[in-house]
Amino acid sequence: MNKIDEKNEDYQIKNVNNTFTEKESWGDRVADAVARFGGSWSFIISFCIVLFIWMALNVVHLFGVRFDPYPFILLNLFLSCVAALQAPIIMMSQNRQAARDHLDAENDYHTNIVAERRLKRVEKKLEQQSRKIDNLLELLEKQVTHNPKNKE
């Protein structure tokens, strides 16, 4: 057996979700929540509504409000800030997901190696049993053909 085989023999299958949940910090949970919301239709729709209301208030002068006139410089600043903050937070969440996927893949690999070995052992036992059954059938046929009672 080589080192890889020995490692797989002793490998304990892990629940990756439990491993990651135990190590999650408050920042990790926030990053995941931001990524989950930022990549949803709820975010897109609510963001479009906010943009529409912002522009409508400043173009139509509803209720006498005009805090960001037409080129919407304040809106551009706001959008830039949202993008500047949201992008790294989403990347943190993606990095954590990549690490989780790596652990999942390693876990699956070891599980498959152990399962393959077990299947080979079962296959070997089945072949042995098949040979034994064939030998027993041969013995039975010899007994049946050599038995004087069966010749009559």
C-alpha positions as a Markdown table, in Angstrom:
| # | Residue | x | y | z |
|---|---|---|---|---|
| 1 | Met | 0.0 | 0.0 | 0.0 |
| 2 | Asn | 1.3 | 3.5 | -0.8 |
| 3 | Lys | 0.8 | 6.6 | 1.3 |
| 4 | Ile | -2.4 | 7.6 | -0.6 |
| 5 | Asp | -3.9 | 4.2 | 0.1 |
| 6 | Glu | -3.0 | 4.4 | 3.8 |
| 7 | Lys | -4.5 | 7.9 | 4.0 |
| 8 | Asn | -7.8 | 6.7 | 2.4 |
| 9 | Glu | -8.0 | 3.7 | 4.7 |
| 10 | Asp | -8.0 | 5.9 | 7.8 |
| 11 | Tyr | -10.1 | 8.7 | 6.3 |
| 12 | Gln | -13.2 | 9.7 | 8.2 |
| 13 | Ile | -16.0 | 11.0 | 6.0 |
| 14 | Lys | -16.9 | 14.5 | 7.1 |
| 15 | Asn | -20.0 | 16.6 | 6.9 |
| 16 | Val | -18.5 | 19.7 | 5.2 |
| 17 | Asn | -21.5 | 21.8 | 6.1 |
| 18 | Asn | -20.9 | 21.2 | 9.8 |
| 19 | Thr | -17.2 | 22.0 | 9.4 |
| 20 | Phe | -17.9 | 25.3 | 7.8 |
| 21 | Thr | -20.8 | 26.3 | 10.0 |
| 22 | Glu | -18.6 | 25.8 | 13.1 |
| 23 | Lys | -15.9 | 28.1 | 11.7 |
| 24 | Glu | -18.1 | 30.9 | 10.4 |
| 25 | Ser | -17.5 | 34.3 | 11.8 |
| 26 | Trp | -20.0 | 37.1 | 11.9 |
| 27 | Gly | -18.4 | 38.7 | 8.9 |
| 28 | Asp | -18.7 | 35.4 | 6.9 |
| 29 | Arg | -22.4 | 35.3 | 7.6 |
| 30 | Val | -22.8 | 38.9 | 6.6 |
| 31 | Ala | -20.8 | 38.3 | 3.4 |
| 32 | Asp | -23.0 | 35.3 | 2.5 |
| 33 | Ala | -26.2 | 37.2 | 3.2 |
| 34 | Val | -25.0 | 40.2 | 1.1 |
| 35 | Ala | -24.1 | 37.9 | -1.8 |
| 36 | Arg | -27.4 | 36.0 | -1.5 |
| 37 | Phe | -29.4 | 39.2 | -1.6 |
| 38 | Gly | -27.2 | 41.0 | -4.1 |
| 39 | Gly | -27.6 | 38.1 | -6.6 |
| 40 | Ser | -31.4 | 38.0 | -6.3 |
| 41 | Trp | -34.3 | 39.4 | -8.2 |
| 42 | Ser | -35.5 | 41.1 | -5.1 |
| 43 | Phe | -32.3 | 43.2 | -5.1 |
| 44 | Ile | -32.6 | 44.0 | -8.8 |
| 45 | Ile | -36.2 | 45.0 | -8.6 |
| 46 | Ser | -35.8 | 47.0 | -5.4 |
| 47 | Phe | -32.7 | 48.7 | -6.8 |
| 48 | Cys | -34.5 | 49.7 | -10.0 |
| 49 | Ile | -37.4 | 51.1 | -7.9 |
| 50 | Val | -35.0 | 53.2 | -5.8 |
| 51 | Leu | -33.3 | 54.5 | -9.0 |
| 52 | Phe | -36.6 | 55.3 | -10.6 |
| 53 | Ile | -37.9 | 57.2 | -7.5 |
| 54 | Trp | -34.6 | 59.0 | -7.1 |
| 55 | Met | -34.7 | 60.2 | -10.7 |
| 56 | Ala | -38.4 | 61.0 | -10.7 |
| 57 | Leu | -38.0 | 63.1 | -7.5 |
| 58 | Asn | -35.1 | 65.1 | -9.1 |
| 59 | Val | -36.6 | 65.5 | -12.6 |
| 60 | Val | -40.2 | 66.3 | -11.7 |
| 61 | His | -39.5 | 68.2 | -8.5 |
| 62 | Leu | -42.2 | 66.2 | -6.6 |
| 63 | Phe | -43.0 | 67.9 | -3.3 |
| 64 | Gly | -40.5 | 70.6 | -4.1 |
| 65 | Val | -37.6 | 68.1 | -3.6 |
| 66 | Arg | -34.6 | 68.5 | -5.8 |
| 67 | Phe | -31.5 | 67.3 | -4.0 |
| 68 | Asp | -29.6 | 65.8 | -7.0 |
| 69 | Pro | -30.3 | 67.7 | -10.3 |
| 70 | Tyr | -30.2 | 66.1 | -13.8 |
| 71 | Pro | -26.7 | 64.6 | -14.4 |
| 72 | Phe | -27.4 | 62.9 | -11.0 |
| 73 | Ile | -23.9 | 63.2 | -9.7 |
| 74 | Leu | -24.9 | 62.2 | -6.2 |
| 75 | Leu | -26.6 | 59.1 | -7.6 |
| 76 | Asn | -23.5 | 58.2 | -9.5 |
| 77 | Leu | -21.5 | 58.5 | -6.3 |
| 78 | Phe | -24.0 | 56.4 | -4.5 |
| 79 | Leu | -23.9 | 53.7 | -7.2 |
| 80 | Ser | -20.1 | 53.7 | -7.2 |
| 81 | Cys | -20.0 | 53.3 | -3.5 |
| 82 | Val | -22.5 | 50.4 | -3.6 |
| 83 | Ala | -20.4 | 48.7 | -6.3 |
| 84 | Ala | -17.2 | 49.3 | -4.5 |
| 85 | Leu | -18.5 | 47.8 | -1.3 |
| 86 | Gln | -20.6 | 45.0 | -2.7 |
| 87 | Ala | -18.0 | 43.5 | -5.1 |
| 88 | Pro | -15.4 | 42.6 | -2.4 |
| 89 | Ile | -18.1 | 41.3 | -0.1 |
| 90 | Ile | -19.4 | 39.0 | -2.8 |
| 91 | Met | -15.9 | 37.9 | -3.6 |
| 92 | Met | -15.3 | 37.0 | 0.0 |
| 93 | Ser | -18.4 | 34.8 | -0.1 |
| 94 | Gln | -17.3 | 33.2 | -3.4 |
| 95 | Asn | -13.9 | 32.5 | -1.9 |
| 96 | Arg | -15.5 | 30.7 | 1.1 |
| 97 | Gln | -17.8 | 28.8 | -1.3 |
| 98 | Ala | -14.7 | 27.8 | -3.3 |
| 99 | Ala | -13.0 | 26.5 | -0.2 |
| 100 | Arg | -16.2 | 24.6 | 0.8 |
| 101 | Asp | -16.3 | 23.1 | -2.8 |
| 102 | His | -12.7 | 22.0 | -2.4 |
| 103 | Leu | -13.4 | 20.2 | 0.8 |
| 104 | Asp | -16.5 | 18.7 | -0.7 |
| 105 | Ala | -14.4 | 17.4 | -3.7 |
| 106 | Glu | -11.7 | 16.0 | -1.4 |
| 107 | Asn | -14.3 | 14.3 | 0.7 |
| 108 | Asp | -16.0 | 12.8 | -2.4 |
| 109 | Tyr | -12.7 | 11.6 | -3.7 |
| 110 | His | -11.8 | 9.8 | -0.5 |
| 111 | Thr | -15.3 | 8.4 | -0.2 |
| 112 | Asn | -15.1 | 7.1 | -3.8 |
| 113 | Ile | -11.7 | 5.4 | -3.1 |
| 114 | Val | -13.0 | 3.6 | 0.0 |
| 115 | Ala | -16.2 | 2.6 | -1.8 |
| 116 | Glu | -14.2 | 1.3 | -4.8 |
| 117 | Arg | -12.0 | -0.8 | -2.5 |
| 118 | Arg | -15.1 | -2.2 | -0.7 |
| 119 | Leu | -16.7 | -3.1 | -4.1 |
| 120 | Lys | -13.6 | -4.9 | -5.2 |
| 121 | Arg | -13.6 | -6.9 | -2.0 |
| 122 | Val | -17.3 | -7.8 | -2.5 |
| 123 | Glu | -16.6 | -8.7 | -6.2 |
| 124 | Lys | -13.7 | -10.9 | -5.1 |
| 125 | Lys | -15.9 | -12.7 | -2.5 |
| 126 | Leu | -18.7 | -13.1 | -5.1 |
| 127 | Glu | -16.2 | -14.7 | -7.5 |
| 128 | Gln | -15.0 | -17.1 | -4.8 |
| 129 | Gln | -18.5 | -18.0 | -3.9 |
| 130 | Ser | -19.3 | -18.5 | -7.6 |
| 131 | Arg | -16.3 | -20.9 | -8.0 |
| 132 | Lys | -17.4 | -22.8 | -4.8 |
| 133 | Ile | -21.0 | -23.1 | -6.2 |
| 134 | Asp | -19.6 | -24.3 | -9.5 |
| 135 | Asn | -17.5 | -26.9 | -7.7 |
| 136 | Leu | -20.5 | -28.1 | -5.6 |
| 137 | Leu | -22.6 | -28.4 | -8.8 |
| 138 | Glu | -19.9 | -30.5 | -10.4 |
| 139 | Leu | -19.8 | -32.7 | -7.3 |
| 140 | Leu | -23.6 | -33.1 | -7.3 |
| 141 | Glu | -23.5 | -34.0 | -11.0 |
| 142 | Lys | -20.9 | -36.6 | -10.4 |
| 143 | Gln | -22.9 | -38.1 | -7.6 |
| 144 | Val | -26.0 | -38.1 | -9.6 |
| 145 | Thr | -24.4 | -39.8 | -12.6 |
| 146 | His | -22.4 | -42.3 | -10.5 |
| 147 | Asn | -25.2 | -43.2 | -8.2 |
| 148 | Pro | -26.4 | -46.8 | -9.0 |
| 149 | Lys | -30.0 | -45.9 | -8.1 |
| 150 | Asn | -30.2 | -43.3 | -10.8 |
| 151 | Lys | -29.1 | -45.7 | -13.6 |
| 152 | Glu | -32.3 | -47.7 | -13.4 |
